[in-house]
Amino acid sequence: MDSSNIVIKAIKYIKVLHNIKENFSINIKKHIPIGSGLGGVSSNAATTLKLLEKTLHLTALTKKNLEYIAYFLGADVPFFYLRKNAFVEGIGENISPIELGEKFFILLISPNVKCFSKDIFSLWDGRFSSAIDCTKNSILNQIFNGKNDLEPYVRKKYVLVDDLLNFIRAQKKCLVSRMSGSGSSCFGIFEKREDLLNAKSAAEKLYGKNLVYYEKLLL
């Protein structure tokens, strides 16, 4: 048993928190590509926490519990535990659900590139963008006018990611395109479904249907 596995850590935390002696066997069928910057590992841990709560009839985790999880399991885990659109602050433990009443369409492409956060941060020069006044009310503006500070490093290291972002940005009526997390997946946001489908068709010709996803984005 790999004690460094985040799912194992999640199970151990629940066992200690609730003084549970039983052992568990969990099988994970992964759909989110590894190293894609989509939070596959964090969502596995969050789903495990939810599963154990439901199976063992446990109370939901408190804010203090989630703060511990953000520090020791992963900063993205509390967000996936919430399972809602949210404004996240701190290192991931301060979460406020948001519903902005906006509808868009998102095109997501995961190239055949694995970007591991540790490797990408090792390329980072230690400087982030200046602090911004970002609140729940201004989050929509940041979605369309903000940026991902890690994107330049990934684009330089992986030509496929650089080409992918250039492709998405070139699509007609694409409102914004950006890399997800520390890579390698990239996305484009469209206002109209017709423009999304045209971009999806073009993407599938280049990247194949198995790497291209689309969805209605409700904010």
C-alpha positions as CSV (number, residue, x, y, z in Angstrom):
1,M,0.0,0.0,0.0
2,D,1.4,3.3,-1.1
3,S,1.1,5.6,2.0
4,S,1.9,8.7,-0.2
5,N,-1.2,8.1,-2.3
6,I,-3.7,11.0,-1.6
7,V,-6.7,8.6,-1.4
8,I,-4.9,6.5,1.2
9,K,-4.2,9.7,3.1
10,A,-7.9,10.7,2.9
11,I,-8.9,7.4,4.3
12,K,-6.4,7.6,7.2
13,Y,-7.6,11.1,8.0
14,I,-11.3,10.0,8.2
15,K,-10.3,6.9,10.3
16,V,-8.4,9.0,12.8
17,L,-11.0,11.8,12.9
18,H,-13.8,9.4,13.7
19,N,-11.8,6.7,15.5
20,I,-12.7,4.1,12.9
21,K,-11.0,0.7,12.9
22,E,-12.3,-0.9,9.8
23,N,-10.2,-1.1,6.6
24,F,-11.5,-0.3,3.1
25,S,-10.9,-1.4,-0.4
26,I,-11.4,1.3,-3.1
27,N,-11.0,0.8,-6.8
28,I,-10.6,4.0,-8.9
29,K,-11.4,4.1,-12.6
30,K,-9.7,7.2,-13.9
31,H,-11.2,9.3,-16.7
32,I,-9.3,12.5,-16.0
33,P,-5.8,12.3,-17.7
34,I,-2.8,12.3,-15.3
35,G,-0.8,15.5,-15.5
36,S,-3.6,17.4,-17.2
37,G,-4.1,20.2,-14.7
38,L,-7.7,19.3,-14.1
39,G,-7.5,18.2,-10.4
40,G,-7.9,14.5,-11.0
41,V,-5.9,13.5,-8.0
42,S,-7.6,16.1,-5.7
43,S,-11.1,15.1,-6.9
44,N,-10.3,11.4,-6.2
45,A,-9.5,12.3,-2.6
46,A,-12.6,14.5,-2.2
47,T,-14.8,11.8,-3.6
48,T,-13.3,9.3,-1.2
49,L,-14.1,11.6,1.7
50,K,-17.7,11.9,0.5
51,L,-18.0,8.2,-0.1
52,L,-16.8,7.3,3.4
53,E,-19.1,9.9,5.0
54,K,-22.1,8.4,3.1
55,T,-21.2,4.8,3.7
56,L,-20.4,5.2,7.4
57,H,-23.1,7.8,8.0
58,L,-20.6,10.4,9.2
59,T,-21.2,14.1,9.7
60,A,-19.9,16.4,7.0
61,L,-16.4,17.9,7.5
62,T,-16.2,21.2,9.3
63,K,-14.3,24.3,8.1
64,K,-11.5,23.4,10.4
65,N,-11.3,19.9,9.0
66,L,-11.2,21.3,5.5
67,E,-8.4,23.7,6.5
68,Y,-6.3,20.7,7.7
69,I,-7.1,18.9,4.4
70,A,-6.0,21.9,2.4
71,Y,-2.7,22.0,4.2
72,F,-1.9,18.3,4.3
73,L,-3.8,16.5,1.5
74,G,-4.0,19.2,-1.2
75,A,-5.1,22.7,-1.7
76,D,-7.7,21.7,-4.3
77,V,-9.4,19.0,-2.3
78,P,-11.8,21.2,-0.3
79,F,-13.0,22.8,-3.6
80,F,-13.8,19.3,-5.0
81,Y,-15.4,18.3,-1.7
82,L,-17.8,21.2,-2.0
83,R,-18.8,20.2,-5.5
84,K,-20.0,23.6,-6.5
85,N,-18.8,26.7,-8.4
86,A,-16.9,28.6,-5.8
87,F,-14.6,31.5,-5.0
88,V,-11.5,30.1,-3.3
89,E,-9.1,32.0,-1.1
90,G,-6.2,31.2,1.2
91,I,-4.5,28.0,0.2
92,G,-7.8,26.4,-0.7
93,E,-9.6,26.3,2.7
94,N,-11.7,29.4,2.4
95,I,-14.5,28.6,0.0
96,S,-17.5,30.7,-0.9
97,P,-20.1,29.2,-3.3
98,I,-20.9,31.5,-6.3
99,E,-23.8,31.7,-8.7
100,L,-23.4,34.6,-11.1
101,G,-26.3,33.8,-13.4
102,E,-24.1,33.7,-16.5
103,K,-24.1,31.0,-19.2
104,F,-21.2,30.2,-21.5
105,F,-19.8,27.2,-23.4
106,I,-16.4,25.8,-22.7
107,L,-14.1,23.8,-25.0
108,L,-11.5,21.7,-23.1
109,I,-8.6,20.0,-24.8
110,S,-6.1,17.7,-23.1
111,P,-3.0,17.1,-25.3
112,N,-0.8,14.0,-24.9
113,V,1.4,15.9,-22.5
114,K,1.8,15.1,-18.7
115,C,2.6,18.2,-16.7
116,F,3.3,17.4,-13.0
117,S,2.9,20.4,-10.7
118,K,6.2,19.8,-9.0
119,D,8.2,19.9,-12.2
120,I,6.4,23.0,-13.5
121,F,6.9,24.9,-10.2
122,S,10.7,24.0,-10.4
123,L,10.8,26.1,-13.6
124,W,9.0,29.1,-11.9
125,D,11.2,32.1,-11.1
126,G,9.4,32.7,-7.8
127,R,7.5,35.7,-9.0
128,F,3.7,35.9,-9.3
129,S,1.7,38.7,-10.8
130,S,0.9,41.6,-8.5
131,A,-2.0,41.1,-6.1
132,I,-5.4,41.9,-7.6
133,D,-8.6,43.0,-5.9
134,C,-10.5,39.9,-6.8
135,T,-13.8,39.3,-5.0
136,K,-16.9,37.1,-5.7
137,N,-18.5,40.0,-7.5
138,S,-15.5,40.6,-9.7
139,I,-14.6,37.0,-10.5
140,L,-16.2,37.1,-13.9
141,N,-13.9,40.0,-14.9
142,Q,-10.9,38.0,-13.7
143,I,-12.0,35.0,-15.8
144,F,-11.9,37.0,-18.9
145,N,-9.0,39.4,-18.1
146,G,-6.8,37.5,-15.7
147,K,-4.0,35.1,-16.5
148,N,-2.3,32.0,-15.4
149,D,1.2,32.8,-14.2
150,L,2.5,29.3,-14.9
151,E,1.4,29.3,-18.5
152,P,4.6,30.9,-20.0
153,Y,6.8,28.2,-18.4
154,V,4.7,25.4,-19.7
155,R,4.5,26.9,-23.1
156,K,8.2,27.2,-23.3
157,K,8.8,23.6,-22.1
158,Y,6.1,21.9,-24.1
159,V,5.6,23.0,-27.7
160,L,2.3,21.0,-27.9
161,V,0.8,23.2,-25.2
162,D,2.0,26.4,-26.9
163,D,0.5,25.2,-30.2
164,L,-2.7,24.3,-28.5
165,L,-3.2,27.7,-26.9
166,N,-2.5,29.4,-30.2
167,F,-5.1,27.1,-31.9
168,I,-7.8,27.9,-29.3
169,R,-7.2,31.6,-29.4
170,A,-7.5,31.6,-33.2
171,Q,-11.0,30.1,-33.1
172,K,-13.8,32.4,-34.1
173,K,-15.6,34.2,-31.3
174,C,-13.4,32.6,-28.6
175,L,-13.8,35.0,-25.6
176,V,-10.8,33.7,-23.7
177,S,-8.4,30.8,-23.8
178,R,-6.1,29.7,-21.0
179,M,-4.2,26.8,-19.5
180,S,-5.8,24.9,-16.7
181,G,-3.8,24.8,-13.4
182,S,-0.2,23.8,-14.1
183,G,-1.1,22.2,-17.4
184,S,-1.4,20.6,-19.8
185,S,-5.1,20.9,-20.5
186,C,-6.2,24.2,-22.1
187,F,-9.7,25.7,-22.5
188,G,-11.6,28.2,-24.5
189,I,-14.8,30.0,-23.6
190,F,-17.6,30.8,-26.1
191,E,-20.8,32.8,-25.7
192,K,-22.7,30.9,-28.4
193,R,-23.1,27.1,-28.8
194,E,-22.7,27.4,-32.5
195,D,-19.2,28.9,-32.2
196,L,-18.3,26.3,-29.7
197,L,-19.3,23.4,-32.0
198,N,-17.4,24.9,-34.9
199,A,-14.3,25.1,-32.7
200,K,-14.9,21.6,-31.4
201,S,-15.1,20.2,-34.9
202,A,-11.8,21.9,-35.9
203,A,-10.2,20.7,-32.6
204,E,-11.2,17.0,-33.2
205,K,-9.6,17.1,-36.7
206,L,-6.3,18.1,-35.1
207,Y,-6.3,16.4,-31.7
208,G,-8.8,13.5,-32.1
209,K,-12.2,13.0,-30.4
210,N,-10.7,11.4,-27.3
211,L,-8.9,14.5,-26.3
212,V,-11.6,17.1,-26.9
213,Y,-14.5,17.8,-24.5
214,Y,-17.2,20.5,-24.3
215,E,-19.8,21.5,-21.8
216,K,-22.3,24.2,-20.9
217,L,-20.6,26.4,-18.3
218,L,-23.0,27.9,-15.7
219,L,-21.5,30.5,-13.5
